[in-house]
C-alpha cells in the first residue's frame, strides 16, 4: 500500500472528510512520526507496533570494484517491531503455500 492508496482508502471510508483533508491528516501524522524519530524518541502504537532508532556502529567495508578498504561511518536507522496483535492478524490471514503449489503471478 502506498501513501496515496492510504489516503484514497481513508477518504472513501470517512465520507465526511474531503480528499484534501484526508491527505493533510496522513501527511501530518507521518511528519510528526518522522520528527519524533529524528529527535531520538520512540513511537509505540498499541496493537500495531513500535518504531525506534537503531545505531549501526562504524565499520570497515570493501569497495567491490577495487577491493580497497573503506571506512563506513556510524548510522542511525529507523527500526519497526510489530506488536503481538499485528503479528497474529498477519499470520491468520496469510495462506501458507505448499511446496508443490506454484507462486501466484500478477
Phi and psi in radians as a Rosetta constraint file:
Dihedral C 1 N 2 CA 2 C 2 CIRCULARHARMONIC -1.661 0.35
Dihedral N 2 CA 2 C 2 N 3 CIRCULARHARMONIC 3.005 0.35
Dihedral C 2 N 3 CA 3 C 3 CIRCULARHARMONIC -1.054 0.35
Dihedral N 3 CA 3 C 3 N 4 CIRCULARHARMONIC -0.743 0.35
Dihedral C 3 N 4 CA 4 C 4 CIRCULARHARMONIC -1.185 0.35
Dihedral N 4 CA 4 C 4 N 5 CIRCULARHARMONIC -0.582 0.35
Dihedral C 4 N 5 CA 5 C 5 CIRCULARHARMONIC -1.108 0.35
Dihedral N 5 CA 5 C 5 N 6 CIRCULARHARMONIC -0.747 0.35
Dihedral C 5 N 6 CA 6 C 6 CIRCULARHARMONIC -1.084 0.35
Dihedral N 6 CA 6 C 6 N 7 CIRCULARHARMONIC -0.786 0.35
Dihedral C 6 N 7 CA 7 C 7 CIRCULARHARMONIC -1.067 0.35
Dihedral N 7 CA 7 C 7 N 8 CIRCULARHARMONIC -0.792 0.35
Dihedral C 7 N 8 CA 8 C 8 CIRCULARHARMONIC -1.107 0.35
Dihedral N 8 CA 8 C 8 N 9 CIRCULARHARMONIC -0.736 0.35
Dihedral C 8 N 9 CA 9 C 9 CIRCULARHARMONIC -1.169 0.35
Dihedral N 9 CA 9 C 9 N 10 CIRCULARHARMONIC -0.717 0.35
Dihedral C 9 N 10 CA 10 C 10 CIRCULARHARMONIC -1.176 0.35
Dihedral N 10 CA 10 C 10 N 11 CIRCULARHARMONIC -0.710 0.35
Dihedral C 10 N 11 CA 11 C 11 CIRCULARHARMONIC -1.098 0.35
Dihedral N 11 CA 11 C 11 N 12 CIRCULARHARMONIC -0.643 0.35
Dihedral C 11 N 12 CA 12 C 12 CIRCULARHARMONIC -1.237 0.35
Dihedral N 12 CA 12 C 12 N 13 CIRCULARHARMONIC -0.690 0.35
Dihedral C 12 N 13 CA 13 C 13 CIRCULARHARMONIC -1.249 0.35
Dihedral N 13 CA 13 C 13 N 14 CIRCULARHARMONIC -0.664 0.35
Dihedral C 13 N 14 CA 14 C 14 CIRCULARHARMONIC -1.944 0.35
Dihedral N 14 CA 14 C 14 N 15 CIRCULARHARMONIC 1.482 0.35
Dihedral C 14 N 15 CA 15 C 15 CIRCULARHARMONIC -1.144 0.35
Dihedral N 15 CA 15 C 15 N 16 CIRCULARHARMONIC -0.318 0.35
Dihedral C 15 N 16 CA 16 C 16 CIRCULARHARMONIC -1.291 0.35
Dihedral N 16 CA 16 C 16 N 17 CIRCULARHARMONIC -0.248 0.35
Dihedral C 16 N 17 CA 17 C 17 CIRCULARHARMONIC -1.707 0.35
Dihedral N 17 CA 17 C 17 N 18 CIRCULARHARMONIC 2.432 0.35
Dihedral C 17 N 18 CA 18 C 18 CIRCULARHARMONIC -1.351 0.35
Dihedral N 18 CA 18 C 18 N 19 CIRCULARHARMONIC 2.867 0.35
Dihedral C 18 N 19 CA 19 C 19 CIRCULARHARMONIC -1.069 0.35
Dihedral N 19 CA 19 C 19 N 20 CIRCULARHARMONIC -0.682 0.35
Dihedral C 19 N 20 CA 20 C 20 CIRCULARHARMONIC -1.137 0.35
Dihedral N 20 CA 20 C 20 N 21 CIRCULARHARMONIC -0.735 0.35
Dihedral C 20 N 21 CA 21 C 21 CIRCULARHARMONIC -1.111 0.35
Dihedral N 21 CA 21 C 21 N 22 CIRCULARHARMONIC -0.727 0.35
Dihedral C 21 N 22 CA 22 C 22 CIRCULARHARMONIC -1.130 0.35
Dihedral N 22 CA 22 C 22 N 23 CIRCULARHARMONIC -0.748 0.35
Dihedral C 22 N 23 CA 23 C 23 CIRCULARHARMONIC -1.083 0.35
Dihedral N 23 CA 23 C 23 N 24 CIRCULARHARMONIC -0.715 0.35
Dihedral C 23 N 24 CA 24 C 24 CIRCULARHARMONIC -1.146 0.35
Dihedral N 24 CA 24 C 24 N 25 CIRCULARHARMONIC -0.703 0.35
Dihedral C 24 N 25 CA 25 C 25 CIRCULARHARMONIC -1.130 0.35
Dihedral N 25 CA 25 C 25 N 26 CIRCULARHARMONIC -0.787 0.35
Dihedral C 25 N 26 CA 26 C 26 CIRCULARHARMONIC -1.112 0.35
Dihedral N 26 CA 26 C 26 N 27 CIRCULARHARMONIC -0.761 0.35
Dihedral C 26 N 27 CA 27 C 27 CIRCULARHARMONIC -1.090 0.35
Dihedral N 27 CA 27 C 27 N 28 CIRCULARHARMONIC -0.736 0.35
Dihedral C 27 N 28 CA 28 C 28 CIRCULARHARMONIC -1.095 0.35
Dihedral N 28 CA 28 C 28 N 29 CIRCULARHARMONIC -0.771 0.35
Dihedral C 28 N 29 CA 29 C 29 CIRCULARHARMONIC -1.123 0.35
Dihedral N 29 CA 29 C 29 N 30 CIRCULARHARMONIC -0.832 0.35
Dihedral C 29 N 30 CA 30 C 30 CIRCULARHARMONIC -1.150 0.35
Dihedral N 30 CA 30 C 30 N 31 CIRCULARHARMONIC -0.656 0.35
Dihedral C 30 N 31 CA 31 C 31 CIRCULARHARMONIC -1.128 0.35
Dihedral N 31 CA 31 C 31 N 32 CIRCULARHARMONIC -0.723 0.35
Dihedral C 31 N 32 CA 32 C 32 CIRCULARHARMONIC -1.125 0.35
Dihedral N 32 CA 32 C 32 N 33 CIRCULARHARMONIC -0.694 0.35
Dihedral C 32 N 33 CA 33 C 33 CIRCULARHARMONIC -1.154 0.35
Dihedral N 33 CA 33 C 33 N 34 CIRCULARHARMONIC -0.750 0.35
Dihedral C 33 N 34 CA 34 C 34 CIRCULARHARMONIC -1.090 0.35
Dihedral N 34 CA 34 C 34 N 35 CIRCULARHARMONIC -0.761 0.35
Dihedral C 34 N 35 CA 35 C 35 CIRCULARHARMONIC -1.104 0.35
Dihedral N 35 CA 35 C 35 N 36 CIRCULARHARMONIC -0.725 0.35
Dihedral C 35 N 36 CA 36 C 36 CIRCULARHARMONIC -1.105 0.35
Dihedral N 36 CA 36 C 36 N 37 CIRCULARHARMONIC -0.757 0.35
Dihedral C 36 N 37 CA 37 C 37 CIRCULARHARMONIC -1.156 0.35
Dihedral N 37 CA 37 C 37 N 38 CIRCULARHARMONIC -0.681 0.35
Dihedral C 37 N 38 CA 38 C 38 CIRCULARHARMONIC -1.103 0.35
Dihedral N 38 CA 38 C 38 N 39 CIRCULARHARMONIC -0.536 0.35
Dihedral C 38 N 39 CA 39 C 39 CIRCULARHARMONIC -1.456 0.35
Dihedral N 39 CA 39 C 39 N 40 CIRCULARHARMONIC -0.045 0.35
Dihedral C 39 N 40 CA 40 C 40 CIRCULARHARMONIC 1.599 0.35
Dihedral N 40 CA 40 C 40 N 41 CIRCULARHARMONIC 0.160 0.35
Dihedral C 40 N 41 CA 41 C 41 CIRCULARHARMONIC -1.414 0.35
Dihedral N 41 CA 41 C 41 N 42 CIRCULARHARMONIC 2.792 0.35
Dihedral C 41 N 42 CA 42 C 42 CIRCULARHARMONIC -1.789 0.35
Dihedral N 42 CA 42 C 42 N 43 CIRCULARHARMONIC 2.474 0.35
Dihedral C 42 N 43 CA 43 C 43 CIRCULARHARMONIC -2.032 0.35
Dihedral N 43 CA 43 C 43 N 44 CIRCULARHARMONIC 2.222 0.35
Dihedral C 43 N 44 CA 44 C 44 CIRCULARHARMONIC -2.189 0.35
Dihedral N 44 CA 44 C 44 N 45 CIRCULARHARMONIC 2.185 0.35
Dihedral C 44 N 45 CA 45 C 45 CIRCULARHARMONIC -2.044 0.35
Dihedral N 45 CA 45 C 45 N 46 CIRCULARHARMONIC 1.869 0.35
Dihedral C 45 N 46 CA 46 C 46 CIRCULARHARMONIC -0.983 0.35
Dihedral N 46 CA 46 C 46 N 47 CIRCULARHARMONIC 2.343 0.35
Dihedral C 46 N 47 CA 47 C 47 CIRCULARHARMONIC 1.438 0.35
Dihedral N 47 CA 47 C 47 N 48 CIRCULARHARMONIC -0.152 0.35
Dihedral C 47 N 48 CA 48 C 48 CIRCULARHARMONIC -2.019 0.35
Dihedral N 48 CA 48 C 48 N 49 CIRCULARHARMONIC -1.023 0.35
Dihedral C 48 N 49 CA 49 C 49 CIRCULARHARMONIC 2.772 0.35
Dihedral N 49 CA 49 C 49 N 50 CIRCULARHARMONIC -3.002 0.35
Dihedral C 49 N 50 CA 50 C 50 CIRCULARHARMONIC -2.318 0.35
Dihedral N 50 CA 50 C 50 N 51 CIRCULARHARMONIC 2.579 0.35
Dihedral C 50 N 51 CA 51 C 51 CIRCULARHARMONIC -1.977 0.35
Dihedral N 51 CA 51 C 51 N 52 CIRCULARHARMONIC 2.396 0.35
Dihedral C 51 N 52 CA 52 C 52 CIRCULARHARMONIC -2.572 0.35
Dihedral N 52 CA 52 C 52 N 53 CIRCULARHARMONIC 3.100 0.35
Dihedral C 52 N 53 CA 53 C 53 CIRCULARHARMONIC -1.919 0.35
Dihedral N 53 CA 53 C 53 N 54 CIRCULARHARMONIC 2.242 0.35
Dihedral C 53 N 54 CA 54 C 54 CIRCULARHARMONIC -1.836 0.35
Dihedral N 54 CA 54 C 54 N 55 CIRCULARHARMONIC 2.503 0.35
Dihedral C 54 N 55 CA 55 C 55 CIRCULARHARMONIC -1.703 0.35
Dihedral N 55 CA 55 C 55 N 56 CIRCULARHARMONIC 2.215 0.35
Dihedral C 55 N 56 CA 56 C 56 CIRCULARHARMONIC -1.792 0.35
Dihedral N 56 CA 56 C 56 N 57 CIRCULARHARMONIC 2.016 0.35
Dihedral C 56 N 57 CA 57 C 57 CIRCULARHARMONIC -1.171 0.35
Dihedral N 57 CA 57 C 57 N 58 CIRCULARHARMONIC 2.796 0.35
Dihedral C 57 N 58 CA 58 C 58 CIRCULARHARMONIC -1.127 0.35
Dihedral N 58 CA 58 C 58 N 59 CIRCULARHARMONIC 2.622 0.35
Dihedral C 58 N 59 CA 59 C 59 CIRCULARHARMONIC -2.653 0.35
Dihedral N 59 CA 59 C 59 N 60 CIRCULARHARMONIC 2.975 0.35
Dihedral C 59 N 60 CA 60 C 60 CIRCULARHARMONIC -1.807 0.35
Dihedral N 60 CA 60 C 60 N 61 CIRCULARHARMONIC 2.192 0.35
Dihedral C 60 N 61 CA 61 C 61 CIRCULARHARMONIC -2.068 0.35
Dihedral N 61 CA 61 C 61 N 62 CIRCULARHARMONIC -3.050 0.35
Dihedral C 61 N 62 CA 62 C 62 CIRCULARHARMONIC -2.236 0.35
Dihedral N 62 CA 62 C 62 N 63 CIRCULARHARMONIC 2.452 0.35
Dihedral C 62 N 63 CA 63 C 63 CIRCULARHARMONIC -1.273 0.35
Dihedral N 63 CA 63 C 63 N 64 CIRCULARHARMONIC 2.096 0.35
Dihedral C 63 N 64 CA 64 C 64 CIRCULARHARMONIC -1.120 0.35
Dihedral N 64 CA 64 C 64 N 65 CIRCULARHARMONIC -0.454 0.35
Dihedral C 64 N 65 CA 65 C 65 CIRCULARHARMONIC -1.354 0.35
Dihedral N 65 CA 65 C 65 N 66 CIRCULARHARMONIC -0.923 0.35
Dihedral C 65 N 66 CA 66 C 66 CIRCULARHARMONIC -1.663 0.35
Dihedral N 66 CA 66 C 66 N 67 CIRCULARHARMONIC -0.359 0.35
Dihedral C 66 N 67 CA 67 C 67 CIRCULARHARMONIC 1.436 0.35
Dihedral N 67 CA 67 C 67 N 68 CIRCULARHARMONIC -0.026 0.35
Dihedral C 67 N 68 CA 68 C 68 CIRCULARHARMONIC -1.304 0.35
Dihedral N 68 CA 68 C 68 N 69 CIRCULARHARMONIC 2.649 0.35
Dihedral C 68 N 69 CA 69 C 69 CIRCULARHARMONIC -1.282 0.35
Dihedral N 69 CA 69 C 69 N 70 CIRCULARHARMONIC 2.480 0.35
Dihedral C 69 N 70 CA 70 C 70 CIRCULARHARMONIC -2.295 0.35
Dihedral N 70 CA 70 C 70 N 71 CIRCULARHARMONIC 2.355 0.35
Dihedral C 70 N 71 CA 71 C 71 CIRCULARHARMONIC -1.448 0.35
Dihedral N 71 CA 71 C 71 N 72 CIRCULARHARMONIC 2.136 0.35
Dihedral C 71 N 72 CA 72 C 72 CIRCULARHARMONIC -1.771 0.35
Dihedral N 72 CA 72 C 72 N 73 CIRCULARHARMONIC 2.079 0.35
Dihedral C 72 N 73 CA 73 C 73 CIRCULARHARMONIC -1.244 0.35
Dihedral N 73 CA 73 C 73 N 74 CIRCULARHARMONIC 2.913 0.35
Dihedral C 73 N 74 CA 74 C 74 CIRCULARHARMONIC -1.067 0.35
Dihedral N 74 CA 74 C 74 N 75 CIRCULARHARMONIC 2.507 0.35
Dihedral C 74 N 75 CA 75 C 75 CIRCULARHARMONIC -2.327 0.35
Dihedral N 75 CA 75 C 75 N 76 CIRCULARHARMONIC 2.582 0.35
Dihedral C 75 N 76 CA 76 C 76 CIRCULARHARMONIC -1.891 0.35
Dihedral N 76 CA 76 C 76 N 77 CIRCULARHARMONIC 2.155 0.35
Dihedral C 76 N 77 CA 77 C 77 CIRCULARHARMONIC -2.195 0.35
Dihedral N 77 CA 77 C 77 N 78 CIRCULARHARMONIC 2.497 0.35
Dihedral C 77 N 78 CA 78 C 78 CIRCULARHARMONIC -1.216 0.35
Dihedral N 78 CA 78 C 78 N 79 CIRCULARHARMONIC 2.575 0.35
Dihedral C 78 N 79 CA 79 C 79 CIRCULARHARMONIC -2.381 0.35
Dihedral N 79 CA 79 C 79 N 80 CIRCULARHARMONIC 2.373 0.35
Dihedral C 79 N 80 CA 80 C 80 CIRCULARHARMONIC -2.022 0.35
Dihedral N 80 CA 80 C 80 N 81 CIRCULARHARMONIC 2.296 0.35
Dihedral C 80 N 81 CA 81 C 81 CIRCULARHARMONIC -2.105 0.35
Dihedral N 81 CA 81 C 81 N 82 CIRCULARHARMONIC 1.995 0.35
Dihedral C 81 N 82 CA 82 C 82 CIRCULARHARMONIC -1.179 0.35
Dihedral N 82 CA 82 C 82 N 83 CIRCULARHARMONIC 2.564 0.35
Dihedral C 82 N 83 CA 83 C 83 CIRCULARHARMONIC -1.387 0.35
Dihedral N 83 CA 83 C 83 N 84 CIRCULARHARMONIC 2.922 0.35
Dihedral C 83 N 84 CA 84 C 84 CIRCULARHARMONIC -1.031 0.35
Dihedral N 84 CA 84 C 84 N 85 CIRCULARHARMONIC -0.778 0.35
Dihedral C 84 N 85 CA 85 C 85 CIRCULARHARMONIC -1.086 0.35
Dihedral N 85 CA 85 C 85 N 86 CIRCULARHARMONIC -0.715 0.35
Dihedral C 85 N 86 CA 86 C 86 CIRCULARHARMONIC -1.171 0.35
Dihedral N 86 CA 86 C 86 N 87 CIRCULARHARMONIC -0.769 0.35
Dihedral C 86 N 87 CA 87 C 87 CIRCULARHARMONIC -1.032 0.35
Dihedral N 87 CA 87 C 87 N 88 CIRCULARHARMONIC -0.781 0.35
Dihedral C 87 N 88 CA 88 C 88 CIRCULARHARMONIC -1.174 0.35
Dihedral N 88 CA 88 C 88 N 89 CIRCULARHARMONIC -0.684 0.35
Dihedral C 88 N 89 CA 89 C 89 CIRCULARHARMONIC -1.146 0.35
Dihedral N 89 CA 89 C 89 N 90 CIRCULARHARMONIC -0.726 0.35
Dihedral C 89 N 90 CA 90 C 90 CIRCULARHARMONIC -1.171 0.35
Dihedral N 90 CA 90 C 90 N 91 CIRCULARHARMONIC -0.745 0.35
Dihedral C 90 N 91 CA 91 C 91 CIRCULARHARMONIC -1.110 0.35
Dihedral N 91 CA 91 C 91 N 92 CIRCULARHARMONIC -0.630 0.35
Dihedral C 91 N 92 CA 92 C 92 CIRCULARHARMONIC -1.281 0.35
Dihedral N 92 CA 92 C 92 N 93 CIRCULARHARMONIC -0.427 0.35
Dihedral C 92 N 93 CA 93 C 93 CIRCULARHARMONIC -1.831 0.35
Dihedral N 93 CA 93 C 93 N 94 CIRCULARHARMONIC -0.086 0.35
Dihedral C 93 N 94 CA 94 C 94 CIRCULARHARMONIC -1.717 0.35
Dihedral N 94 CA 94 C 94 N 95 CIRCULARHARMONIC 2.068 0.35
Dihedral C 94 N 95 CA 95 C 95 CIRCULARHARMONIC -1.249 0.35
Dihedral N 95 CA 95 C 95 N 96 CIRCULARHARMONIC 2.474 0.35
Dihedral C 95 N 96 CA 96 C 96 CIRCULARHARMONIC -1.581 0.35
Dihedral N 96 CA 96 C 96 N 97 CIRCULARHARMONIC 2.148 0.35
Dihedral C 96 N 97 CA 97 C 97 CIRCULARHARMONIC -1.473 0.35
Dihedral N 97 CA 97 C 97 N 98 CIRCULARHARMONIC 2.406 0.35
Dihedral C 97 N 98 CA 98 C 98 CIRCULARHARMONIC -1.300 0.35
Dihedral N 98 CA 98 C 98 N 99 CIRCULARHARMONIC 2.773 0.35
Dihedral C 98 N 99 CA 99 C 99 CIRCULARHARMONIC -1.113 0.35
Dihedral N 99 CA 99 C 99 N 100 CIRCULARHARMONIC -0.454 0.35
Dihedral C 99 N 100 CA 100 C 100 CIRCULARHARMONIC -1.436 0.35
Dihedral N 100 CA 100 C 100 N 101 CIRCULARHARMONIC -0.382 0.35
Dihedral C 100 N 101 CA 101 C 101 CIRCULARHARMONIC -1.340 0.35
Dihedral N 101 CA 101 C 101 N 102 CIRCULARHARMONIC 2.232 0.35
Dihedral C 101 N 102 CA 102 C 102 CIRCULARHARMONIC -1.285 0.35
Dihedral N 102 CA 102 C 102 N 103 CIRCULARHARMONIC 2.580 0.35
Dihedral C 102 N 103 CA 103 C 103 CIRCULARHARMONIC -1.165 0.35
Dihedral N 103 CA 103 C 103 N 104 CIRCULARHARMONIC 2.561 0.35
Dihedral C 103 N 104 CA 104 C 104 CIRCULARHARMONIC -1.249 0.35
Dihedral N 104 CA 104 C 104 N 105 CIRCULARHARMONIC 2.428 0.35
Dihedral C 104 N 105 CA 105 C 105 CIRCULARHARMONIC -1.969 0.35
Dihedral N 105 CA 105 C 105 N 106 CIRCULARHARMONIC 2.585 0.35
